[in-house]
Every structure is written in C-alpha cells, then in structure tokens.
Amino acid sequence: MGGFAGNTGHDPHVLYTLSAVQILALFDKLDILDVGKVSSYVAGLQNEDGSFSGDMWGEVDTRFSYIAICCLSILKCLDKISVEKAVDYIVSCKNLDGGFGCTPGAESHAGQIFCCVGALAITGSLHHVDKDLLGWWLCERQVKSGGLNGRPEKLPDVCYSWWVLSSLIMIDRVHWIDKAKLVKFILDCQDLENGGISDRPDDAVDIFHTYFGVAGLSLLEYPGVKAIDPAYALPVDVINRILLTK
Amino acid sequence: MKPDRNKFSIEEPLSLSLDRSRDDFQPLSSTSERKMHGRPRKAYKPEEEAASASKAAKLRSLQTQFMSIHHHKIYTKEAIDLSRKLLEINPEAYTAWNYRKLAVEDTLSREESNQDLVKSILDEELKVVESALRQNFKSYGAWHHRKWVLSKGHSSVGNELRLLDKFQSLDSRNFHAWNYRRFAVELTNRSKQDELKYTEDIISKDFSNYSAWHNRSVLLSSLLARKAEGFTPNEKIPEEYKLVHDAIFTDEDDQSGWFYHLWLLDQTVNVETPLLTSSWPSHGSCINLSGGDGCLNDSSSSKLTTFCSDLGSFPLILYFDQPVSGVSSSTVAVDSELRGNEDLVWEPVSNKNSRVSCVWVARLNYMSSEPCFPKEYKVKVRIGNSPGIVSSRGCNFSTPYEFVFTAHVHDTVREDSQEVIVSWTDGFDIWDAQSKDLNFLVNLDQQMGLKWRQEAIEEEIELFRALSDSKIGKLTLARLLMAKAMISENGVKGVHYEEILELYSDLMVLDSSHYRYYKDEHSVALLHKVTSSTESLSRYLFQYRDINNSICLRLNNLSLSRIASVEKLLFVQMLDLSHNELHSTEGLEAMQLISCLNLSHNRIRSFSALDSLRHLKQLRVLDVSHNNIGEHSVDTTRYLCSSPLSNSEWTEDEVGRQMTSLVTKYWDAYFVLRDLDLKQLDIAGNVIAGDEFSSFVPQVVPKLVWLDGQKLRS
C-alpha cells in the first residue's frame, strides 16, 4: 500500500509514514524504501481543495498538509501533488491574528502554526505569512517564567520550545523572545536524577518532551548540541545532504 | 472571575506511556499528548508498579484480541463490543476507530432498509464517542468518528449543540469543541449573526476567552466582507472597540483581547481598496539618463537625479499600499516617445513563486540607435484605466491615477572602463534636495470614509493615555500614535514621533524579555520620523562625486535594527547603513536604484539574510565587512532565501558541477552572489572570510573587480 502504521498490525496513516521516512533519512537508509509506492500513498491523500486527509477515513487537518509536504520533499517527489493547491488550502487556514489553525476558521495554535509555517517554508511560500503580525503573536507566548505556551492564557510547556521557536526561526523573528530565559526554563525541566525532560519543572519526564527540549536547545545554540533544521526537525547536515545535491 | 482550567484535567487511570516493559506501546502521535502533560514527577512505589503492570497486561491482551478480529474482519456483536472496551480505556487506539467504521459500513450494507436498526447502530456509535471523550475530550480520533457518524445522516444538531454546551462548561478553550461547533452549525445553517451573539454571551460571562474572541473575529469579518445588513465598518468597528475595552483594562496581563484590538486597529487604518503610495520617478520630477560608465561632467545637472546604467534602461517603480496582482501593460499605460518600449513587461518584486507584491517594476529603455542627443522626453504613466489590478484580498484598484515626469537622455563618451573603487568615507557633498525630487505622494483624498477612522483613533488614544503605566497600555498607545501619523494630513506628521520613540524606550525596560521587538518598532518609528519631511530627510542626503553625483543616503550610526519607510526612499542610489544593528536586508528590495550598499559593522549572520538584494539589478558595490557571517549554527533566514532547500528550481552551472562540496558548504553565498552582478565586494572581518571562501567568491562572481580592496584582475 505504501503507507506506514504506528506499529505492526495497525492501520497505515500519514503520521507514521512521515516518522518512518524521517528515521530512514536520519540513518541515510532511504534507499530501502519503495519510494514510488510511499510517495504515491502520501500524494493520494490530497483532496480537491488542496487539503490532505490523514488516511482513507478522511480526517482533514493542516498537520497532514505539513506531513505530506515534508515527507514528499525528503523523498524528492513534491511534483506528485499540486503544491499550489496545497499552499492555497494552508493560506485559507490563516487567521486574523496572523496564526494558523487546523482547518479554515479554527483558532491559532502553536502546533498548527509550526505545521503551516513549515509547509510554506519547504515550498518556498513564506511570502504568504505576515511575519510581523505572527511574530508578535508567537513572541507573546513567552511567559514570566521564561517558558513558552501554545496560545494565549495557557500554561508554558517545553514542547512549545519547539513549535513556537522553530516557527519564529523560520520567519526570522526569534530575536523577539528572551533566549537565555527560555534556555533556563528548558534546563529547569530536566530530571537531574533519572534523566529526561518533562513538560514543566517537577513533572514526570517522557521521550516526547525530552526530544523537544533538546531540539529547542539546538535552536537556541546551546553548546554541544547539533544544529537542527527548523522546518524538517532533522539535523541540518541531513537535510543539506538530501536537498542540496542534484 | 477566571475559571481554573487546571481543575479539569482528568487523572490518568493508567500510566501507559511510562511502562518500560511494554514492547508494543501505543505509538507517539500528537494525539497521545494529553497523557504526558501535567503529571507530577514521583518515584513509583512497588504496589503502584504492580498495579500498573497488571493493567498493562490486561490492555495488551485486549489489543491482541482486537488485532485478530480486525484482521479477520469479524464484525459480530461481541467483536464490536471488544473494540468499545479498548476505546473506552484508550481513545487513542486509532485502528479501533477505523475498525468500528468498517463494522458500521458492513452492517449498513446488509440492513439499510431497517431504519430502526440503522438508527440504533449509529446511536451506539455516538455513545461510544461520548464515553471516549469523557476519557479524553481532546481525542482527535473520537471527534472525527463523531463527524463521520453524523455524515451518515443521523442525530439532531440540537443534540450536538447541547453536547457542545457541556464541553464548553468543562473547558471553554477546547479547540476540538469549537471546531466541532463550526461543523455542526454549518449543518443547520444557523446564521452567523446568531453565532456572533453566542460569542458575545460567552465573552460577557468571562472576557478571558481567547477562543470566543477568535470566533467573533471570524464571524464579524465575514459579515463585514459580504456587507450584510447592518454590518458596515464605520458602525461596527467603534462598537467592537467598546466591547474589547473590558477585556484589556480589567487585567492588564490577560492577553485575550490584545489581538482582537490589534485587528480592529488594522480595520480602522487600512482601507480595503489598494492605493498607489509612491513611484519613481515621481510626479513632476526630472531625471538625467546616461549610459555605461561614462561620466556626466555637466555641473548644472548636479541638482537633479542622474541615473546611469550599463543596462541602457531605467526602472519605473510603482509602490502600492498593499500587495497587488495584475499590474501589466494592459492595466498600466506608459506614454512617451522613448523608443523600444512598446511591450513593457511588469514584474512584481517578490520571490519567484509569487505574482503578488507591493512593488512592481518595468524597465524602460532609453539607449536607442537614434543619434539625437541630448533629448528631453515627457513620460506619462496612467494606472488603473482598465480593471485588473487586484489586492490579495480581492479588492480592485478603482480610482485611475496618472503622473508625469521628464527624462533628459544624454549621450555618453565611453571612456576606458575604469573600474573605480568606491570609498564610503570621502567624496561626498551636501545635496540640496527639493521636495519634488523626493517622492512624497499624498494620496489621502482618495481614501474613503476618513472621518470615522480619525475619530475612532482619537478616542482610543484618549482612553489609552489613561492606561499608560502597563505594557499593553504603552504598546497600544504607540501603535495608535503611529496609526494617527499614517492617516493624518501632511504637516501634523513630525509631532508624535518623539512620544512614540519614548514609549518604545520605556517598553524596552518594562518588558525586557521582548526588548528586541520594541527595538525593531523603535527603528521603524525613527525611520518614519527621518522621512517625514524634506527638511528632516535632507540632513542625511549627500551626493557622491566619483559616480555622477549619485544620491547617497547616509543612515549610519543610528542603532537601526530594522529597515522601514522604503516607499519614500525609492530615489536613493547609494545607501550607507554601516554601524547599525541590522541582521537582514528585508525591505530593501523595493529600492531598485541602489548601485552601492554599505552594510559593514552590522549583525548580519549569513548570506541568506541578504536574499532581498537579488532583486536589485543595479547593485554593483556591496560592503558586508565586519558582520557575523559564519559565526552561528542557526540560520534564521534559511527558508526566506530562494534555494533548493525551499524547493526552488535552479540551473546548475560550472561552479555547481565542479565544486559541489564548496557549494554545499557555502550554499547561501553561492545562490545569493551568483544572482548579483557585483564589481566590488568587501567581506573582511567575518568568520567566513578565510582563504577558502575568498578564493571561492571570484568563481561565483566572475565579473568581480575588487575583493576586500584588492584588485582581482587587470
């Protein structure tokens, strides 16, 4: 079929297909894939209006637009979809506060913003973003503790150190937050006895937040951490290797 | 009183995500996120570990059984009930939701005539969703399943709205519920006006509901756009200001109303129909044109703009107040006797994928084979006589506009191509500019409904002066004063800038986390001030003797962190921005006449930050010495630079073929520099500037004559 599931025996979905492709790209093992089949599975999920469904059951969300574009770009098969329509759909999800939601009219949320900005970045379409308006909305995610929340009047969370931070970097407005304070927040979320990073200081750790904490530190140029690409969430040298060679 | 949102996060019955003994644990997706938030860090006691392990074993057994029925396509009552058990414990088991859809379709295909059975089956699905949502009211899988069931044509929308009211009271910020509400409302054809009233009810109970404000903005902008009965901007916008004041003034730290207020300000200041802001050449001006590298020694021309180009053409620039498309020789008529301009091609100054821009350029040829020099040509430009120029929001450029300028074309004595090195320190004379030389266009009479806009801004200014002590008070006041300066008639302009600059300086201290946001706004206000009148701008304008008295704007040592007011600076040919705090050239692309640019001693971190310079076809001299190029591992303009990384097409040249590793290493320098036609480049004082890079550059820029003050070839 071409798609990947979350685990053996589960149904295929675009979410896990991207994860599979990202992992293989990381280890430079994309050649074990049947690129034609995988890219056709993903491309086949594009709808008439340019949006993408997650799987055959038709849930539409801009998360899936990002996933499809990111996946096909890594596989160098972006020409299998209508990029123009995909971009049009994403732009239709732009809100009056400069942010993006999961579907047209949906509230701006940092996770969705990352997906939309990332997709626009990968397709060379960032001119659709009002960088000053969105930049202000994003920089105001930094609360007094130095951490970032995902939308107004919510609690800060280390995973937003990725969603908000990478978005700010892609639109060149990251200087609008206090980077030192954010570094301190992320480091305060570590479990110094058992390792790992949690969503907030003194909460339980998990690999999800550990990843985003480390990725956030990379974007903040924390010493000793490899440079990560803000659009693909993979190391810069991996993406450069894949995309800068003809 | 703000409800305590933390109170509503439900304690997890199982610590699934932490059970290290599980091999086939439910894969991570953003839908699992709720399990991993807000859980206190604590060591597990042995009895807790044991309880957790036994629950995990039960769940694992359930999953194994489920996988079997799913793969064998078993849709008996017992099998379907097994999937319900699984989903009630773990609503994130997405394969189980898929299975249930298959089961429903299987039954429906056999029993569609039995309406009662169909109804009871779909009702059962809705019950399962509801109980799954009680487990996790943010489960994407559960909400989608509900939508899928509804698409089968069942359930009253009244039921759905009642369910939504329940969720609203549990968590008024649940975006799944709000999205589902939009979906349900669409099924009923409930009016936007009714939904607008709904948002007002929520806001009046609790102003601190960003989701309600967001929904209000969506509904209201739609009603205004289609000019619904009773929805005109001059009536509605002032009403909305009153509504949002409570949200801003009650709790000065609560952001719920901030962005709505900013949207109202945008609606107040920005007119829908696109207008022409400025042009080069400007109306009534006179320009001297000559070709090649020849020098015009006519001193009487020192008061006028002299334009020299080895391209034999000059750029005719149109600057609109908002991005537009449709500028072409059909919508813009250029009448003159300059030969060779019959089929003008208008290009937007924007990235390759976009046909929309504020700035449009056509190149007019002036070097023809006719030997009648010097000659004076009148050029008339008429914009918008035919429809076609449209804003990105779909509004037509409606009021036709025309301007006239004179071009003096001089023949040139072609001297030996003397590659003169440009010095930024001497050779400058003060320039006594007249206002018609500068392009100040006053378009305000074209604005519709100016009165209500000015009144609304005045009222807001008065109100916010009283709130001056808070961050949002100062920031909004600064924005209101900037807005006032933008929509008021000439003459009042110089007045407010000192106050605006002071407000941003206060904010840099008051809200130091966002210091650099306020710094950027301060730079914008400063540039608006500098360009607000001929008098203030003249202090920074000079003429450079060695290059035909080119007009040089010297804005060095002003702590500028950002470029602005370029629409007033289209006439500038040499620009000195050295000794500032710029990290990007964003905005400079409109200044199409620039031939010499000094960016030394700034904070430029990469060549990708110079991407906008690729639009400057006249650029020959560039100084980026003493910056931070090559110092940082994070590139904040990586995706704002046209390259294969943003899937831009590129034709491989010899350098690309022969020097692949250097092209990959210095990718942004390669893509940016190869599109520039530089004669002189300075890169010293940057980490990147070593032997390797310095020998790579001339390969990429073959016509380069001077590199870091050294002549490259004879």
Chai-1 contact restraints between the chains, C-beta under 6 A:
chainA,res_idxA,chainB,res_idxB,connection_type,confidence,min_distance_angstrom,max_distance_angstrom,comment,restraint_id
A,G6,B,P27,contact,1.0,0.0,6.0,A-B,restraint_1
A,N7,B,D24,contact,1.0,0.0,6.0,A-B,restraint_2
A,N7,B,P27,contact,1.0,0.0,6.0,A-B,restraint_3
A,G9,B,M67,contact,1.0,0.0,6.0,A-B,restraint_4
A,H10,B,T95,contact,1.0,0.0,6.0,A-B,restraint_5
A,D11,B,T95,contact,1.0,0.0,6.0,A-B,restraint_6
A,D11,B,N98,contact,1.0,0.0,6.0,A-B,restraint_7
A,L15,B,S29,contact,1.0,0.0,6.0,A-B,restraint_8
A,E59,B,H144,contact,1.0,0.0,6.0,A-B,restraint_9
A,L78,B,N647,contact,1.0,0.0,6.0,A-B,restraint_10
A,L96,B,S217,contact,1.0,0.0,6.0,A-B,restraint_11
A,L96,B,W263,contact,1.0,0.0,6.0,A-B,restraint_12
A,D97,B,F259,contact,1.0,0.0,6.0,A-B,restraint_13
A,G105,B,R182,contact,1.0,0.0,6.0,A-B,restraint_14
A,G105,B,V218,contact,1.0,0.0,6.0,A-B,restraint_15
A,A106,B,N179,contact,1.0,0.0,6.0,A-B,restraint_16
A,E107,B,F175,contact,1.0,0.0,6.0,A-B,restraint_17
A,E107,B,S211,contact,1.0,0.0,6.0,A-B,restraint_18
A,E107,B,H214,contact,1.0,0.0,6.0,A-B,restraint_19
A,A121,B,Y639,contact,1.0,0.0,6.0,A-B,restraint_20
A,T123,B,N647,contact,1.0,0.0,6.0,A-B,restraint_21
A,G124,B,N353,contact,1.0,0.0,6.0,A-B,restraint_22
A,G124,B,S646,contact,1.0,0.0,6.0,A-B,restraint_23
A,G124,B,N647,contact,1.0,0.0,6.0,A-B,restraint_24
A,G124,B,S648,contact,1.0,0.0,6.0,A-B,restraint_25
A,S125,B,N353,contact,1.0,0.0,6.0,A-B,restraint_26
A,L126,B,Y639,contact,1.0,0.0,6.0,A-B,restraint_27
A,L126,B,L640,contact,1.0,0.0,6.0,A-B,restraint_28
A,H127,B,N351,contact,1.0,0.0,6.0,A-B,restraint_29
A,H127,B,S354,contact,1.0,0.0,6.0,A-B,restraint_30
A,C139,B,H514,contact,1.0,0.0,6.0,A-B,restraint_31
A,C139,B,Y517,contact,1.0,0.0,6.0,A-B,restraint_32
A,Q142,B,S513,contact,1.0,0.0,6.0,A-B,restraint_33
A,P152,B,Y210,contact,1.0,0.0,6.0,A-B,restraint_34
A,P152,B,Q255,contact,1.0,0.0,6.0,A-B,restraint_35
A,P152,B,S256,contact,1.0,0.0,6.0,A-B,restraint_36
A,I169,B,T636,contact,1.0,0.0,6.0,A-B,restraint_37
A,M170,B,Y639,contact,1.0,0.0,6.0,A-B,restraint_38
A,D172,B,T636,contact,1.0,0.0,6.0,A-B,restraint_39
A,D172,B,T637,contact,1.0,0.0,6.0,A-B,restraint_40
A,D172,B,L640,contact,1.0,0.0,6.0,A-B,restraint_41
A,V174,B,T636,contact,1.0,0.0,6.0,A-B,restraint_42
A,H175,B,R516,contact,1.0,0.0,6.0,A-B,restraint_43
A,W176,B,R516,contact,1.0,0.0,6.0,A-B,restraint_44
A,W176,B,Y517,contact,1.0,0.0,6.0,A-B,restraint_45
A,D178,B,S513,contact,1.0,0.0,6.0,A-B,restraint_46
A,D199,B,H37,contact,1.0,0.0,6.0,A-B,restraint_47
A,D202,B,R41,contact,1.0,0.0,6.0,A-B,restraint_48
A,D203,B,R39,contact,1.0,0.0,6.0,A-B,restraint_49
A,D203,B,R41,contact,1.0,0.0,6.0,A-B,restraint_50
A,A204,B,R39,contact,1.0,0.0,6.0,A-B,restraint_51
A,A204,B,R41,contact,1.0,0.0,6.0,A-B,restraint_52
A,D206,B,S17,contact,1.0,0.0,6.0,A-B,restraint_53
A,D206,B,M36,contact,1.0,0.0,6.0,A-B,restraint_54
A,F208,B,L28,contact,1.0,0.0,6.0,A-B,restraint_55
A,F208,B,M36,contact,1.0,0.0,6.0,A-B,restraint_56
A,E221,B,S633,contact,1.0,0.0,6.0,A-B,restraint_57
A,E221,B,V634,contact,1.0,0.0,6.0,A-B,restraint_58
A,A227,B,S633,contact,1.0,0.0,6.0,A-B,restraint_59
A,N240,B,T664,contact,1.0,0.0,6.0,A-B,restraint_60
A,L243,B,P644,contact,1.0,0.0,6.0,A-B,restraint_61
A,L243,B,L645,contact,1.0,0.0,6.0,A-B,restraint_62
A,L244,B,P644,contact,1.0,0.0,6.0,A-B,restraint_63
A,L244,B,T664,contact,1.0,0.0,6.0,A-B,restraint_64
A,L244,B,W667,contact,1.0,0.0,6.0,A-B,restraint_65
A,K246,B,E652,contact,1.0,0.0,6.0,A-B,restraint_66
